[in-house]
């Protein structure tokens, strides 16, 4: 499964209606037997949260929600499995950008609950287990299980005027909290909080700067973030340098990646090395390259690849020996016409094989990720459809063998309001894959 940074989820709203339990998809004969051992797939489609059980190849609608068109990462719908695939946490964005939730529902369907209560400005989840974490407008860090038992971990984490986000360390023992303030007195703090004792430590304090937290390194020793001198969403959309700072607070920031877009799914870890998709500007189809960097020196090097392609969405296997990424011809295209394919590579950039071939110009294969055993790759095949000023995507979640044997297997089809904002889909937030150990 994708080895990815643990990032916060912010600015989203969900409207919860009555409990929904309904089978809506094809029979089990649509899936080969090998696919039926690969767990559960969830997606936030327009107006509903769906779960596909690959053991039976049947889909269940577990919740109905209000979804507005996403514009950039912060407005993306979110879905994530908790508690060994027993629960789903989900959230979406309303027109006013306010946050309610997150909401948790059993994967079998039932009434959605909001175990963290209301008034949150951000939430995230533990890398394993079923704990949820959130920050309130009053600066409290909360922790809860899906069924309740909420507790206050720490207080006083910034004022209501500060932007706060959080990420949980890979070992589940600490939270990183990003407190940033815009305006003439712009400032940023990266704090770490011991989730057992509530003890707070400052990892970074800067003035004249606004930060966006990217997450932790796999060993828990570094925090990654994007700093900017001017609080401008437009400037940030053109990309920023990624920096790393010791989580202990004993050390100085080091630039890890010279320039990239502020998308966590453009980052992955392969055996202790950070691999990123580095783009010259917000157009991801114009010469995006894969680069690698590693602590403690964080010297950036291009991952050599002789093919004239523009690379995005790298994801490493659990073993660290294989990499998948999506790539298309390096040329200017309109939203939804990226026409990318999925490639299997070695971490040094050498292409092992092409895993997918979209057979029509309007199709694009996006957001690949490995199965836990490294034998399968999941990706989303999308077709963006425009009607006047509106745009939707008609999508299929598919599985293909990393060995190249056979053809891709479609397992879940849906329609989404994700129309590929500046050539970037938000699928890593909008879908999730639970695989039993």
C-alpha positions as CSV (number, residue, x, y, z in Angstrom):
1,X,0.0,0.0,0.0
2,X,1.1,3.6,-0.6
3,X,3.7,4.8,1.9
4,X,2.7,8.3,2.3
5,X,3.0,11.3,4.6
6,X,0.5,11.6,7.4
7,X,-1.3,14.9,6.9
8,X,-4.1,16.9,8.3
9,X,-7.6,17.3,7.0
10,X,-9.1,20.7,7.1
11,X,-12.0,22.9,5.9
12,X,-14.9,20.5,5.0
13,X,-18.5,20.1,5.8
14,X,-20.9,17.1,5.6
15,X,-24.7,16.9,5.7
16,X,-25.7,13.6,7.3
17,X,-29.1,12.2,6.4
18,X,-30.8,9.0,7.5
19,X,-28.9,5.8,7.7
20,X,-28.3,4.2,4.3
21,X,-27.6,0.5,3.5
22,X,-28.0,-0.4,-0.1
23,X,-26.3,-2.7,-2.6
24,X,-25.9,-0.8,-5.8
25,X,-23.3,-2.7,-8.0
26,X,-22.5,-5.7,-10.1
27,X,-22.4,-9.3,-9.1
28,X,-19.3,-11.1,-7.8
29,X,-18.7,-12.8,-11.1
30,X,-17.2,-9.5,-12.3
31,X,-14.0,-10.1,-10.2
32,X,-11.4,-12.8,-10.7
33,X,-10.6,-14.9,-7.6
34,X,-7.2,-13.2,-7.0
35,X,-8.9,-9.8,-6.5
36,X,-11.3,-11.1,-4.0
37,X,-8.5,-11.4,-1.4
38,X,-7.7,-7.7,-1.5
39,X,-10.0,-6.2,1.1
40,X,-12.3,-3.1,0.8
41,X,-12.3,0.0,-1.4
42,X,-14.2,3.1,-0.4
43,X,-15.0,6.3,-2.4
44,X,-16.7,9.6,-1.9
45,X,-18.8,9.9,-5.0
46,X,-21.3,12.7,-5.7
47,X,-23.8,12.5,-3.0
48,X,-22.8,9.3,-1.3
49,X,-20.0,7.3,0.4
50,X,-19.6,3.8,-1.2
51,X,-17.8,0.7,0.0
52,X,-16.8,-2.1,-2.4
53,X,-16.2,-5.5,-0.7
54,X,-13.7,-7.3,-3.0
55,X,-14.6,-10.6,-1.4
56,X,-18.1,-10.4,-3.0
57,X,-17.6,-7.6,-5.5
58,X,-20.7,-5.9,-4.2
59,X,-21.0,-2.2,-3.3
60,X,-22.8,-0.7,-0.4
61,X,-23.8,2.9,0.0
62,X,-23.1,3.7,3.7
63,X,-23.9,7.4,3.8
64,X,-25.3,10.2,1.7
65,X,-23.6,13.6,1.8
66,X,-23.6,17.0,0.1
67,X,-20.5,17.4,-2.1
68,X,-19.5,20.6,-3.9
69,X,-16.9,20.9,-6.6
70,X,-13.4,20.8,-5.2
71,X,-10.9,23.6,-6.0
72,X,-7.5,22.5,-4.8
73,X,-6.5,20.1,-2.0
74,X,-8.2,21.7,1.0
75,X,-11.7,21.3,-0.5
76,X,-11.4,17.7,-1.4
77,X,-13.9,15.2,0.0
78,X,-12.2,12.7,2.4
79,X,-12.8,9.1,3.2
80,X,-10.6,6.8,5.3
81,X,-10.9,3.3,6.9
82,X,-10.5,2.9,10.6
83,X,-10.3,0.0,13.1
84,X,-9.2,-2.8,10.8
85,X,-11.8,-1.9,8.2
86,X,-14.7,-1.8,10.6
87,X,-15.4,1.9,10.3
88,X,-15.3,4.7,7.8
89,X,-14.5,8.3,8.6
90,X,-15.6,10.8,5.9
91,X,-16.1,14.5,5.3
92,X,-16.8,16.8,2.4
93,X,-16.8,20.5,1.7
94,X,-19.7,22.9,1.7
95,X,-20.0,26.1,-0.2
96,X,-19.1,28.3,2.8
97,X,-16.0,26.2,3.6
98,X,-17.0,25.6,7.3
99,X,-16.2,22.3,9.1
100,X,-18.6,19.9,10.7
101,X,-17.5,16.5,11.8
102,X,-15.6,14.3,11.0
103,X,-18.3,11.7,10.8
104,X,-17.8,8.0,11.4
105,X,-20.1,5.2,10.1
106,X,-19.8,1.3,10.2
107,X,-18.7,-0.1,6.9
108,X,-21.9,-2.2,7.0
109,X,-24.0,1.0,7.1
110,X,-25.8,2.6,10.0
111,X,-26.2,6.0,11.6
112,X,-23.2,8.4,11.3
113,X,-21.7,9.8,14.5
114,X,-19.5,12.8,15.1
115,X,-17.3,11.5,18.0
116,X,-15.1,14.6,18.1
117,X,-18.1,16.9,18.4
118,X,-18.4,20.3,16.7
119,X,-16.2,23.4,16.4
120,X,-13.2,21.7,14.9
121,X,-10.7,23.5,12.6
122,X,-8.8,20.3,11.6
123,X,-8.8,16.6,12.1
124,X,-6.7,13.5,11.3
125,X,-6.3,9.9,12.3
126,X,-3.7,7.6,13.8
127,X,-1.5,5.7,11.3
128,X,-2.9,2.4,12.8
129,X,-5.8,1.5,15.0
130,X,-8.9,3.6,15.2
131,X,-8.1,6.9,17.1
132,X,-9.3,10.2,15.6
133,X,-7.7,13.5,16.6
134,X,-9.0,17.1,16.1
135,X,-8.2,20.7,17.0
136,X,-10.9,23.0,18.2
137,X,-11.2,26.7,17.5
138,X,-10.2,27.3,21.1
139,X,-6.9,25.5,20.6
140,X,-7.7,22.1,22.3
141,X,-6.3,18.9,20.9
142,X,-8.8,16.1,21.2
143,X,-8.6,12.3,20.9
144,X,-11.4,9.9,20.5
145,X,-12.4,6.4,19.4
146,X,-15.2,5.9,16.8
147,X,-17.7,5.0,19.5
148,X,-16.8,7.9,21.8
149,X,-14.6,8.1,24.9
150,X,-13.2,11.5,23.9
151,X,-10.5,13.2,25.9
152,X,-8.6,16.5,25.8
153,X,-4.9,15.8,25.1
154,X,-3.6,19.4,25.3
155,X,-4.9,23.0,25.6
156,X,-3.7,26.4,24.5
157,X,-2.5,25.4,21.0
158,X,-3.0,28.8,19.3
159,X,-5.8,31.3,19.2
160,X,-8.9,31.2,17.1
161,X,-7.3,33.6,14.5
162,X,-4.5,31.1,13.8
163,X,-4.6,28.4,11.1
164,X,-3.9,25.0,12.7
165,X,-3.3,21.6,11.1
166,X,-1.9,18.4,12.5
167,X,-0.4,15.0,11.7
168,X,0.3,12.0,13.9
169,X,3.8,10.4,14.0
170,X,4.3,7.0,12.5
171,X,4.6,5.3,15.9
172,X,1.3,7.0,17.0
173,X,2.9,8.6,20.1
174,X,3.1,12.3,19.0
175,X,1.1,14.9,17.1
176,X,2.6,17.6,15.1
177,X,0.6,20.9,15.2
178,X,1.1,23.7,12.6
179,X,0.1,27.1,13.9
180,X,0.4,29.8,11.3
181,X,-0.8,33.4,11.2
182,X,-1.1,35.6,8.1
183,X,-1.0,39.4,7.8
184,X,1.7,42.0,8.6
185,X,2.8,40.0,11.6
186,X,2.9,36.6,9.9
187,X,4.4,33.9,12.0
188,X,4.5,30.1,12.2
189,X,5.1,27.5,14.8
190,X,5.5,23.7,14.5
191,X,4.8,22.0,17.8
192,X,4.9,18.4,18.8
193,X,2.5,17.0,21.5
194,X,3.1,13.8,23.4
195,X,-0.3,12.1,23.0
196,X,0.1,10.3,26.4
197,X,1.1,13.2,28.6
198,X,0.0,16.3,26.6
199,X,3.6,17.7,26.9
200,X,4.2,20.3,24.2
201,X,7.6,21.0,22.5
202,X,8.5,23.6,19.9
203,X,10.2,22.2,16.8
204,X,10.2,25.5,14.9
205,X,9.3,29.1,15.4
206,X,9.5,31.6,12.6
207,X,8.4,35.2,12.0
208,X,7.5,36.7,8.7
209,X,6.5,33.3,7.4
210,X,3.4,31.1,6.9
211,X,3.8,27.4,6.9
212,X,1.8,24.4,5.6
213,X,2.5,21.1,7.4
214,X,3.3,18.1,5.1
215,X,3.9,15.4,7.7
216,X,6.5,13.3,9.4
217,X,9.4,11.3,8.1
218,X,8.9,7.5,8.6
219,X,11.4,7.4,11.5
220,X,9.6,10.2,13.3
221,X,12.8,12.4,13.5
222,X,11.8,15.1,11.0
223,X,8.8,17.3,10.2
224,X,8.3,18.4,6.6
225,X,6.5,21.6,5.7
226,X,6.1,24.2,3.0
227,X,7.0,27.8,4.1
228,X,5.9,31.0,2.2
229,X,6.7,34.6,2.9
230,X,3.4,36.0,1.5
231,X,0.1,34.4,2.6
232,X,-1.2,33.9,-1.0
233,X,-3.2,30.9,-2.1
234,X,-2.4,31.8,-5.7
235,X,1.3,31.9,-5.1
236,X,1.2,28.6,-3.2
237,X,-0.7,27.1,-6.1
238,X,2.4,27.7,-8.3
239,X,4.5,25.6,-5.9
240,X,6.9,26.1,-3.0
241,X,10.1,24.6,-1.7
242,X,9.7,21.8,0.8
243,X,11.7,22.0,4.0
244,X,12.5,19.6,6.8
245,X,13.2,20.4,10.5
246,X,14.2,18.0,13.4
247,X,11.1,17.2,15.4
248,X,13.1,17.5,18.5
249,X,13.6,21.2,18.0
250,X,17.4,20.7,18.1
251,X,18.4,21.8,14.7
252,X,17.7,24.2,11.8
253,X,15.4,23.9,8.8
254,X,16.9,22.3,5.7
255,X,15.5,22.5,2.2
256,X,14.4,19.0,1.2
257,X,12.9,19.6,-2.3
258,X,13.6,22.7,-4.3
259,X,10.2,23.2,-5.9
260,X,7.0,21.3,-5.9
261,X,3.3,21.7,-5.7
262,X,1.7,21.6,-2.3
263,X,0.1,18.1,-2.7
264,X,1.0,15.4,-0.1
265,X,0.3,12.7,-2.7
266,X,3.3,14.1,-4.7
267,X,5.5,12.7,-1.9
268,X,6.4,9.1,-1.0
269,X,9.1,7.3,0.9
270,X,11.2,4.5,-0.5
271,X,13.5,2.8,2.1
272,X,14.3,6.0,3.9
273,X,14.5,8.2,0.8
274,X,11.9,10.8,0.0
275,X,10.7,10.8,-3.6
276,X,8.8,13.8,-4.9
277,X,7.2,15.0,-8.1
278,X,8.8,18.3,-8.7
279,X,7.0,20.6,-11.2
280,X,8.2,24.0,-12.7
281,X,4.7,25.5,-12.0
282,X,1.1,24.5,-11.4
283,X,0.8,22.8,-14.8
284,X,1.8,19.2,-13.9
285,X,1.9,18.2,-17.5
286,X,4.8,20.5,-18.3
287,X,8.0,18.8,-17.4
288,X,7.3,17.4,-13.9
289,X,10.2,15.2,-12.8
290,X,10.8,12.8,-10.0
291,X,13.5,13.8,-7.5
292,X,14.9,12.1,-4.4
293,X,16.2,13.5,-1.1
294,X,17.1,11.9,2.2
295,X,18.1,12.9,5.7
296,X,20.2,14.3,7.3
297,X,21.8,16.3,4.4
298,X,18.6,16.4,2.2
299,X,20.6,16.8,-1.0
300,X,18.2,16.7,-3.9
301,X,18.9,14.6,-7.0
302,X,16.8,14.0,-10.1
303,X,15.6,10.4,-10.5
304,X,17.0,9.8,-13.9
305,X,14.6,8.7,-16.6
306,X,15.2,8.9,-20.3
307,X,11.6,9.0,-21.4
308,X,10.2,12.4,-22.3
309,X,7.3,12.2,-19.9
310,X,5.9,14.4,-17.1
311,X,5.7,12.4,-13.9
312,X,3.2,12.8,-10.9
313,X,1.9,10.8,-8.0
314,X,4.8,8.6,-7.0
315,X,4.0,5.7,-4.6
316,X,6.5,3.2,-3.2
317,X,5.9,-0.4,-2.3
318,X,6.1,-1.5,1.3
319,X,9.4,-3.3,0.5
320,X,10.9,-0.1,-0.9
321,X,12.1,-1.9,-4.0
322,X,9.5,-0.8,-6.4
323,X,7.9,2.5,-7.3
324,X,4.7,3.3,-9.3
325,X,3.9,6.7,-10.8
326,X,1.5,8.2,-13.3
327,X,3.0,10.0,-16.4
328,X,1.9,11.6,-19.6
329,X,3.4,13.3,-22.6
330,X,5.0,16.7,-21.5
331,X,2.7,19.2,-23.2
332,X,0.1,21.8,-22.3
333,X,-3.4,20.3,-22.0
334,X,-6.8,21.4,-20.8
335,X,-8.2,20.1,-17.5
336,X,-9.0,16.4,-17.7
337,X,-7.0,15.7,-20.9
338,X,-3.8,14.5,-19.2
339,X,-4.0,11.0,-20.8
340,X,-1.6,9.6,-18.2
341,X,-0.6,5.9,-17.9
342,X,0.7,4.1,-14.8
343,X,4.3,2.9,-14.8
344,X,6.3,0.5,-12.6
345,X,9.8,1.8,-11.9
346,X,12.8,1.0,-9.8
347,X,13.6,3.7,-7.2
348,X,16.4,4.9,-9.4
349,X,13.9,5.8,-12.1
350,X,14.4,3.0,-14.5
351,X,11.1,1.9,-16.0
352,X,10.3,-1.7,-15.5
353,X,7.1,-1.8,-17.4
354,X,4.0,0.2,-18.4
355,X,1.0,-1.2,-16.4
356,X,-1.9,0.7,-18.0
357,X,-2.8,2.0,-21.4
358,X,-5.9,4.2,-21.5
359,X,-7.4,3.5,-24.9
360,X,-9.1,6.8,-25.6
361,X,-7.7,10.4,-25.6
362,X,-10.2,11.5,-23.0
363,X,-9.1,8.9,-20.4
364,X,-6.4,9.3,-17.8
365,X,-5.0,6.9,-15.3
366,X,-4.2,8.5,-11.9
367,X,-3.1,8.0,-8.3
368,X,-1.5,4.6,-8.4
369,X,-0.8,2.7,-5.1
370,X,0.5,-0.8,-4.3
371,X,-1.2,-3.6,-2.5
372,X,0.4,-4.5,0.8
373,X,2.1,-7.5,-0.8
374,X,3.3,-5.5,-3.8
375,X,1.6,-7.8,-6.3
376,X,-1.3,-5.4,-7.3
377,X,-1.6,-1.8,-8.2
378,X,-4.8,0.2,-7.7
379,X,-5.4,3.3,-9.8
380,X,-8.3,5.5,-11.0
381,X,-9.2,5.8,-14.6
382,X,-11.0,9.1,-15.2
383,X,-12.9,10.8,-18.1
384,X,-13.7,14.5,-17.5
385,X,-17.0,15.6,-19.0
386,X,-17.8,19.3,-19.4
387,X,-21.3,20.8,-19.9
388,X,-21.2,24.6,-20.1
389,X,-19.4,25.9,-17.1
390,X,-19.7,22.6,-15.1
391,X,-17.3,19.7,-15.2
392,X,-17.5,16.2,-13.7
393,X,-15.4,13.1,-14.0
394,X,-16.7,9.6,-14.8
395,X,-14.3,7.3,-13.0
396,X,-13.4,3.7,-12.5
397,X,-11.2,2.3,-9.7
398,X,-9.1,-0.5,-11.3
399,X,-6.6,-3.1,-10.2
400,X,-3.7,-4.4,-12.3
401,X,-1.0,-6.9,-11.5
402,X,2.4,-5.4,-11.0
403,X,3.9,-8.3,-12.9
404,X,2.1,-7.1,-16.1
405,X,0.2,-10.3,-16.4
406,X,-3.4,-10.0,-17.5
407,X,-5.4,-6.8,-18.0
408,X,-6.7,-4.3,-15.5
409,X,-9.8,-5.2,-13.5
410,X,-12.4,-2.5,-12.9
411,X,-13.9,-2.9,-9.4
412,X,-15.9,0.3,-8.7
413,X,-17.4,2.9,-11.1
414,X,-18.8,6.3,-9.9
415,X,-19.2,9.9,-11.0
416,X,-17.3,12.7,-9.1
417,X,-17.1,16.4,-9.0
418,X,-13.3,16.2,-9.2
419,X,-12.5,17.7,-12.6
420,X,-8.7,17.7,-12.4
421,X,-7.8,21.1,-11.1
422,X,-4.6,22.2,-12.9
423,X,-4.0,18.6,-14.0
424,X,-4.2,17.2,-10.4
425,X,-6.9,14.9,-9.1
426,X,-7.6,14.6,-5.4
427,X,-8.1,10.8,-5.5
428,X,-5.7,10.0,-2.6
429,X,-8.2,11.8,-0.3
430,X,-11.4,10.8,-2.0
431,X,-10.7,7.0,-2.1
432,X,-9.2,4.6,0.4
433,X,-8.2,0.9,0.3
434,X,-8.3,-1.3,3.3
435,X,-6.3,-4.6,3.1
436,X,-6.4,-7.2,5.9
437,X,-3.0,-8.3,7.1
